[in-house]
Amino acid sequence: MATLLSRCMCIVQPTTLANEPAARIVTNIMHTLSVLSKFESGRVEILKFGGLVEDIVHCTELEFVPSAVDAALLTSANISVSSELQDALLRAGFLWYFPAMLIASSVIVEIR
């Protein structure tokens, strides 16, 4: 699953539409990871795969695939209970993506 996510993340861009095949695959993988990351054994496996945390973080920038972004945020929250995975999130640049998402969502809320 990690290899498939990695391959798809090479294809999808922040402006990829949700109905693109690669975006659908990313969404399904992220939903699966969001459930697996609730369990300690799942978090251990996530830590074993180099680059997986980076792909999870990069899923948060898929502007037109909100389901994948939601699942990526849920996965990030679930894996953050582990100090090793917290470090991996920080190294992957989570703090660069997350505040930008908060600002963008608050602007959208104000417009509505």
N, C-alpha and C positions, 0 to 999 in steps of 0.2 A: 504494500500500500504506500509506503514511504517513497519507493522508487517511482510509482505511478504519479504520485503527487508532485514529485520533483520534475518529472517530465512535463506534466501539464503546466506547472508554474513557469516553465521556460516559454510556453506558448501564450498563456494569458497575460494580459496587460491590465493596468488599472481601468482602462476604458472598455474592456471586453464585455460584451453583452451577456446576460444571464442565460440566454437560449443557445449559446455556442456550446458545442459538444465538450470541449475542454473545461469550460466553466461549470457545466453540469457535473462532470467527473470530480472536479475540485470540490464542489458543494457537497456531493455525496461522501467523499473522503473526509471532509471536515466534520460533517455530521457524525460519522463513525468515530473519528478521533475525539470528538467532544464527549462521547459516551465512554470510550475506552479510557480517557484521561481521568475519569472519576475514580478509577481503581489504581491502587499502588502498583500492581503488576503492569498495568497499562502505562503508567508514568515511567516506570523503569525501562520499558521497551522504547518509549519515545526518546528517552535520553540516549539509548544505544545507537540510534540512527543519526549519524552526522548530517546536518543540514535540514532535518525535519522541523526543528523549532524555527529556523529561519523561514522556511516555507509557510509555517503557520502564521508567523508575524506578517509575512508579505501578503497573505490572504486578506489581511485587514485593509489593504488598499484597493480592493476590487470594488470600485465605485458603483457599478451597475449589477453587482451580484450580492445583494444584501443578505441573503440566506447564508452564503459562504462567510461573509464578514461576521454575522452573528455567531455562527458556529466556531469561527476562529477566535473570537473574543471569549466565548464560553470555554473553549479548549485552553486558551491562555490563562483564564481564571482558575481552571481546574489544575493545570500543571504548576501554577504558582505556589501551591502548598509545599512543594519541594524546593529546598534552598538551591540545589544544583540546577534545577530547571528555572528558578528565578534568575540565576546568573546567566543561563543560556538565553532567556528572554531579553535580558539587558544587553548581552553581546549581539543579539540579533537586531537590536535597534528598536525594541518595542516602545521605548519612551519617545522615539521620534515620530512614530505613527499614531500612537494613542492620543496624545494631546491634539494633534491635527484633526482627528476624527471628532473629538469633543467640541472643538471650535466650529467645525463644519456643521455638526448636528445642532448646536445651539443657534447658529445663524438660520438654519432651515426652520427651526421652531419659532424664532422671532418673526420670520417672513409670513408664516401661516397665521 
